[in-house]
Amino acid sequence: MTTTDLLADVCELAEPAASDSVDGIAPRVVARPASTQETSALLRACHEQDLAVVVRGHGSKLAWGRPPERLDVLLDTTRMDELVEHSRGDLVATAGAGMPLARLQERLGQGRHQLVVDDLVGGTLGGSTLGGAVATNLAGPRRMWVGSTSDVVIGVRFVRADGTVAKAGGKVVKNVAGYDLSKLLTGSFGTLAVLTEVTVRLHPVPQASLWVGLTTPADHLAGVVAGLVSSQLVPHAVEVHVVPDQDPVVVALVTGTPDGAAARAEALAAGLGEQAWVADEAPSWWGRLPTTGEAEEPRPLLLRATARLSGIPQLVGELSRHGASLTGSAGAGVLHASLPGTTAPEAAAAAVEAVRRTSTALGGSTVVLDAAPGTKRTLDSWGPVPALDLMRRVKAEFDPGRILAPGRFVGGL
């Protein structure tokens, strides 16, 4: 009996296409549940038959992490895309995990609200879904303002590997009862459970947004960044952007009322010097991963490197020394950098090792999010993980049969 026959009565199924492969591993079938109940029935059947499952939204980050050890069912969440609730008075919303971030922002914007999560993959394959953003803990420029995705998620409904439906958190921000499973699942790359609904806290859409920028010599970067991050004018984001053989560009975001934002932006610009500029639109690179194209082949080497705020200029220098393009939050200590996919595996490995050594010394870490298959096989994607034994015990509790994305996460989880 085929996998399709086993799951035929559970939910909508489709034959896999080439685009359904996960980092080169093809599934036997694509399953498209439309609800938590269908997801539960699907996972129960997969658990009973020991079928390995990888979850996908739009697939924009499907190659992130390691290739799965095995793959039988690709679980597509895009039919679970409803805005379940938008509580305008409480600044809280609940949506299906398959809801595209762009559409969610559009719906929330009708009430002058926003989810402060930047979609770093933009238009790639339709952009990120809400579930995909949570699964990878996606965070961009405005992380400096409200924190990462894990900080705005206040509740989740999820299905465990054996089909058990559970929920964590709630629909109020001040929710302190029990373990915070919402944060545990955020950033777990779909290895612990399948998210079906997510509840998030919202923020009002500002009346005005302005960007203040400056191109600065690399040896002046530390002073410029420190001045912006500590400024009493309180920018909501401070980003640095570097491409090979060019001076860094630093841009800060200021929001508020039209008059207030304009006054603060002009004051920030004045403090940066006469070469600074103020714009009412973000630069084209703002809130985007530093890759050169949506369909670039071979895939670029994509890194996420972190450091304490004072160490960001040094980390920028190390990445630049290896010819990386980078964009990231100098105000939150998180950089995304890329090297061309044509970079030789030996050179890529040397760059990752050097950057990881620098970021570790600066109180951070370096993760390889993606790379061409030949390069990825030669790299340690995650680096040293002090809590790996604890993470393995958590995996064993949530998914003892190892059917959810086996091998994709830290330490082969």
C-alpha positions in Angstrom: 0.0 0.0 0.0 1.4 3.4 -1.0 1.7 6.5 1.3 -1.0 8.1 -0.7 -3.3 5.2 -0.1 -2.7 5.3 3.6 -3.5 9.0 3.9 -6.2 9.3 1.2 -9.1 9.7 3.7 -7.3 12.2 6.0 -6.9 15.4 4.0 -6.3 16.8 0.5 -3.2 15.1 -1.2 -1.2 15.9 -4.2 1.6 14.2 -6.2 4.9 15.9 -5.4 6.5 18.1 -8.0 10.2 19.0 -8.4 9.6 22.2 -6.3 8.4 20.1 -3.4 11.8 18.6 -2.7 13.3 19.7 0.7 17.0 20.5 0.1 17.2 17.8 -2.6 15.1 15.2 -0.7 11.8 14.4 -2.5 8.7 13.5 -0.5 6.4 10.6 -1.4 3.3 12.8 -1.2 2.2 16.4 -0.4 -0.5 16.7 2.2 -2.6 19.9 2.4 -4.7 19.9 5.6 -7.3 22.7 5.9 -7.7 22.7 9.7 -6.2 21.7 13.0 -8.4 18.7 13.0 -7.2 17.5 9.6 -3.6 18.1 10.7 -4.2 16.0 13.8 -5.6 13.1 11.7 -2.7 13.4 9.3 0.0 13.3 12.0 -1.8 10.5 13.8 -1.7 8.4 10.6 2.0 9.3 10.0 2.9 8.4 13.6 1.2 5.0 13.3 3.0 4.3 10.0 6.4 5.9 11.0 6.2 8.4 8.1 8.6 11.3 8.3 7.0 14.7 7.9 8.4 18.1 7.0 6.2 21.2 7.3 6.1 23.9 4.5 4.4 27.2 4.1 5.4 29.1 1.0 8.7 27.3 0.9 10.8 30.5 1.0 13.0 29.1 3.8 12.5 25.4 3.1 16.2 24.8 2.5 17.3 26.5 5.7 19.0 24.1 8.2 20.1 20.6 7.3 18.5 18.2 4.8 16.1 15.8 6.5 17.3 12.3 7.2 14.2 11.0 5.6 11.0 12.4 4.1 7.7 10.8 3.3 5.1 13.5 3.7 5.5 17.3 2.9 2.8 19.0 5.0 1.7 22.2 3.3 0.0 24.7 5.6 -1.2 27.2 3.1 -4.9 26.2 3.3 -4.8 27.2 7.0 -4.7 30.9 6.1 -7.6 32.5 7.8 -7.5 35.6 10.1 -9.3 33.9 13.0 -9.6 37.0 15.2 -8.5 40.6 15.4 -9.2 42.1 18.8 -8.7 45.8 18.0 -9.2 46.9 21.6 -6.6 44.4 23.0 -4.1 44.8 20.1 -4.1 41.0 19.6 -4.7 38.8 16.5 -5.0 35.1 15.8 -4.3 33.7 12.4 -3.7 30.3 10.7 -0.1 29.3 10.4 -0.4 29.4 6.6 -1.4 33.0 6.5 1.1 35.0 4.3 2.7 37.8 6.4 2.0 40.3 3.6 -1.7 39.5 3.6 -1.9 39.5 7.4 -0.3 43.0 7.5 -2.8 44.1 4.9 -5.8 42.8 6.9 -4.4 44.3 10.2 -3.7 47.6 8.5 -7.5 48.1 7.9 -7.7 48.6 11.7 -4.4 50.7 11.7 -2.6 47.8 13.4 0.5 45.9 12.4 2.5 42.8 13.4 6.0 44.1 13.9 7.8 41.2 12.1 9.8 42.1 9.0 9.5 39.6 6.1 13.2 39.2 5.2 12.4 36.9 2.2 10.1 39.5 0.7 8.6 38.4 -2.6 10.5 35.1 -2.7 8.0 32.3 -3.4 5.2 34.6 -2.1 7.1 35.6 1.0 7.0 34.1 4.4 3.9 32.7 6.1 3.1 33.4 9.8 4.0 29.8 10.7 7.2 30.0 8.8 8.2 33.2 10.5 7.6 31.6 13.9 9.3 28.3 13.0 12.5 30.1 12.0 12.2 33.0 14.5 12.4 35.5 11.6 13.3 39.0 12.7 14.5 42.1 10.8 15.2 45.8 11.4 12.4 46.5 13.8 13.6 43.8 16.2 15.4 46.7 18.0 11.9 48.2 18.7 9.8 45.2 19.9 12.1 42.2 20.0 12.2 39.1 17.8 9.3 37.0 16.6 9.4 35.0 19.8 8.7 38.3 21.7 5.4 39.1 19.9 4.0 35.5 19.9 1.7 35.1 22.9 -0.1 31.9 22.1 -0.1 28.9 19.7 -2.3 26.0 18.7 -0.3 23.1 17.6 -0.4 19.4 16.9 2.1 17.0 18.4 3.8 14.2 16.4 1.3 11.6 17.6 -1.7 13.8 16.5 -2.5 15.3 19.9 -3.9 18.8 19.7 -2.6 21.2 22.2 -2.3 25.0 22.8 0.0 27.2 24.8 -0.3 30.8 25.9 -3.5 32.7 25.3 -5.1 35.8 23.9 -3.8 38.3 26.4 -0.3 39.7 26.6 -0.1 39.2 30.4 -0.2 35.4 30.3 2.1 33.8 32.8 0.5 30.5 33.6 2.6 27.3 33.0 5.5 26.8 30.7 6.0 29.2 27.8 5.7 26.6 25.1 5.1 29.4 22.5 8.8 30.4 22.9 10.0 26.8 22.9 8.3 26.2 19.5 9.5 29.5 18.1 12.7 28.9 16.2 12.4 25.1 16.4 12.3 24.6 12.6 9.3 22.4 12.8 11.1 19.6 14.7 8.8 19.6 17.8 5.2 20.1 16.6 3.2 21.5 13.7 1.8 25.0 14.3 -1.8 25.5 13.0 -2.7 28.8 14.7 -0.7 31.7 16.1 -1.7 34.5 18.4 0.4 37.6 18.3 0.4 41.0 20.0 0.1 44.0 17.7 1.2 47.6 17.6 -0.4 50.7 16.1 0.7 51.7 12.6 2.6 55.0 13.0 1.4 58.1 11.3 4.8 58.7 9.7 8.0 56.8 9.1 11.3 58.4 8.0 14.7 56.9 7.3 17.9 58.7 8.2 21.1 57.4 6.5 24.8 58.0 6.1 27.6 56.4 4.0 30.6 56.2 6.3 34.2 54.9 6.1 34.6 51.5 7.8 36.8 53.0 10.5 34.1 55.4 11.5 31.3 52.8 11.7 31.6 52.1 15.4 31.1 55.7 16.3 28.2 56.2 14.0 26.4 53.0 15.2 27.0 53.8 18.9 25.7 57.3 18.5 22.5 56.2 16.8 21.8 53.2 19.1 22.2 55.3 22.3 20.5 58.4 20.9 17.8 60.0 23.0 15.8 60.5 19.8 15.0 56.8 20.0 15.1 55.3 16.5 13.1 52.2 16.1 15.8 50.5 14.0 19.4 51.0 13.1 20.6 48.9 10.1 24.0 48.5 8.5 24.4 47.5 4.9 27.7 46.5 3.2 28.6 45.2 -0.2 32.1 44.3 -1.2 34.5 47.2 -2.0 32.1 49.9 -0.8 31.8 51.9 2.4 29.2 50.8 4.9 25.8 52.5 4.8 24.0 53.0 8.1 20.3 53.8 8.2 18.0 54.5 11.2 14.2 54.4 11.2 12.2 57.1 13.0 8.4 56.9 13.5 5.7 59.0 15.1 3.4 61.9 14.2 4.4 63.7 11.0 5.8 66.7 12.8 7.4 64.7 15.5 9.0 62.2 13.2 10.3 65.0 10.9 11.8 66.9 13.8 13.6 63.8 15.2 14.8 62.7 11.8 16.3 66.2 11.1 18.0 66.2 14.5 19.4 62.7 13.9 20.7 63.8 10.5 22.3 66.9 11.9 24.1 64.8 14.5 25.5 62.6 11.7 26.9 65.4 9.7 26.2 67.2 6.4 26.5 64.1 4.3 23.5 62.5 6.1 20.1 62.3 4.3 16.5 61.9 5.2 14.0 59.9 3.1 10.4 59.0 3.3 11.0 55.6 1.8 13.2 52.8 2.9 16.3 51.8 0.9 15.7 48.9 -1.5 17.8 46.6 0.8 16.0 47.4 4.0 14.4 44.4 5.6 15.7 41.9 3.0 18.3 39.2 3.1 21.5 40.1 1.3 21.2 37.7 -1.6 21.7 38.7 -5.2 18.5 37.2 -6.6 15.4 35.2 -5.8 16.4 32.2 -8.0 20.2 32.4 -7.8 21.9 29.1 -8.5 23.9 27.7 -7.0 22.3 28.9 -3.8 24.3 31.6 -1.9 26.0 30.8 1.4 23.6 32.6 3.9 24.8 33.3 7.5 23.2 34.7 10.6 25.9 36.1 12.8 25.3 37.8 16.2 27.3 39.8 18.6 26.9 42.2 21.5 26.1 45.7 20.2 29.6 47.0 20.8 31.0 44.2 18.7 28.9 44.7 15.6 31.5 46.9 13.8 34.2 44.3 14.4 31.9 41.5 13.1 31.1 43.6 10.1 34.8 44.0 9.4 35.3 40.2 9.7 32.5 39.5 7.3 33.7 42.1 4.8 37.2 40.7 5.0 35.8 37.5 3.4 33.9 39.4 0.7 30.5 39.0 2.1 27.5 41.2 1.4 25.6 41.9 4.6 22.5 43.6 6.0 21.5 43.6 9.6 20.5 45.2 12.8 23.3 47.1 14.4 20.7 48.0 17.1 19.9 44.4 18.0 23.2 42.7 17.3 22.0 40.4 14.4 23.6 40.4 11.0 22.6 38.4 7.8 25.5 37.9 5.4 25.9 36.1 2.1 28.7 34.8 -0.1 28.1 33.8 -3.7 27.1 30.2 -4.3 30.1 29.9 -6.6 32.4 30.3 -3.6 34.6 27.2 -3.3 33.6 24.9 -0.4 37.0 25.2 1.2 36.8 29.0 1.1 33.3 28.9 2.4 34.3 26.7 5.3 37.2 29.0 6.2 35.0 32.0 6.1 32.4 30.3 8.4 35.1 29.2 10.8 36.6 32.7 11.0 33.3 34.5 11.4 32.1 32.0 14.0 35.3 32.5 16.0 34.9 36.2 15.9 31.2 36.2 16.8 31.8 33.8 19.7 34.5 36.0 21.1 32.0 38.9 20.9 29.3 37.1 22.8 27.3 35.8 19.9 27.1 32.9 17.4 27.1 32.1 13.7 24.6 29.9 12.0 24.7 28.7 8.4 21.1 29.1 7.3 21.5 27.9 3.7 24.2 27.0 1.2 24.6 25.1 -2.1 24.2 21.4 -1.4 27.9 20.6 -2.1 29.0 23.4 0.3 26.5 22.6 3.0 27.8 19.1 3.3 31.2 20.4 4.2 30.0 22.8 6.9 28.9 22.7 10.5 25.7 24.6 10.2 25.0 25.3 13.8 28.4 25.5 15.6 28.8 24.6 19.3 25.5 24.4 21.3 25.9 24.4 25.1 22.3 23.2 25.8 22.3 20.3 23.2 21.7 17.6 25.8 18.6 19.5 27.1 17.4 20.0 23.5 17.7 16.3 22.8 15.6 15.5 25.9 13.0 18.0 24.8 12.9 16.4 21.3 12.5 13.0 22.9 9.5 14.2 24.9 7.7 15.9 22.0 8.7 13.6 19.2 10.1 10.3 20.5 9.6 8.6 17.1 11.6 11.3 15.3 9.0 11.8 12.5 9.0 15.6 12.5 11.8 17.0 10.3 14.4 14.5 11.5 18.0 15.7 11.3 17.1 19.3 10.2 17.9 21.1 13.4 20.8 21.5 15.9 22.8 18.4 16.6 20.8 16.3 14.2 17.5 16.8 16.1 
